[in-house]
């Protein structure tokens, strides 16, 4: 259960009109264009948009933000599935929260990723986009998704698999990847941290009540 943030409400009243509607659609379209461009042209077009601190310092400043439209490094079938899932989950979150709140949610992850990238030299949109699963699972835990358009599975189980993958990636990689992974979850902490605390407190009260009534 997501609890509204008073500070976000104040920001929305002041800056809500600047929100980008259908943000995830634009990001997914950008990914699709780069994927097709890499298939059509011999040069690695997507590499021109990837995060690279050395090239950023040399003047290619667009790389600070364009890494968010780098498509996954996979075959066309997986790409279609991944882009559809990103669009569906992002659009669903925007539909639930409104454009401004979703913009803030995604922007928090982007800013954290950029800061970590400038420090470690590594930044990717991979973990950032995977973090959308957690938010979606928090809001719609029993929503049933057809994996690869065939296998029905509840989103909460996919989120648990996602969590296991995050833990695995954290264990096997160096600190540049670990930093990218951790900062991609900043938006989850900011938007759902209060819910975790409330949930823990409620469970603690329930345990105390059960002990007192034995």
HELIX and SHEET records of a PDB file:
HELIX    1   1 UNK A    6  UNK A   15  1                                  10    
HELIX    2   2 UNK A   16  UNK A   18  5                                   3    
HELIX    3   3 UNK A   23  UNK A   40  1                                  18    
HELIX    4   4 UNK A   45  UNK A   49  5                                   5    
HELIX    5   5 UNK A   53  UNK A   57  1                                   5    
HELIX    6   6 UNK A   63  UNK A   66  1                                   4    
HELIX    7   7 UNK A   67  UNK A   69  5                                   3    
HELIX    8   8 UNK A   76  UNK A   97  1                                  22    
HELIX    9   9 UNK A   99  UNK A  120  1                                  22    
HELIX   10  10 UNK A  126  UNK A  139  1                                  14    
HELIX   11  11 UNK A  155  UNK A  172  1                                  18    
HELIX   12  12 UNK A  175  UNK A  183  1                                   9    
HELIX   13  13 UNK A  186  UNK A  212  1                                  27    
SHEET    1   A 2 UNK A 144  UNK A 147  0                                        
SHEET    2   A 2 UNK A 151  UNK A 154 -1                                        
END                                                                             
